[in-house]
Amino acid sequence: MSAGTHDYWDDTTVMVTGGAGFPGSHLVEDLESRFDTVDVFVPRSDEYDLREKDDIKRAFEDSNADILIHLAATVGGIGANRENLGRTSTTTRSWVSS
């Protein structure tokens, strides 16, 4: 790893949404093992509803994150994917335009 790459991550706080899920937990583990000075914040769904604007703001306030890696998703497993092939979640709401 080049010195520039390591410098990029020095003393940063990284918020990883979905950090407790399968891919997210591996990313969190990798970040923590590679960089001694990285603080990883994983917002848990029982504390933050990331579909709600106020909870998103609170997550950023609580974490003081420099970087966001968004891996959160609503999933239902293989069976749900087979039954809903090519469909997106109907529970997703967009607040960006509000």
Order of alpha helices (4+ residues) and beta strands (2+ residues): alpha-beta-alpha-beta-alpha-beta-alpha
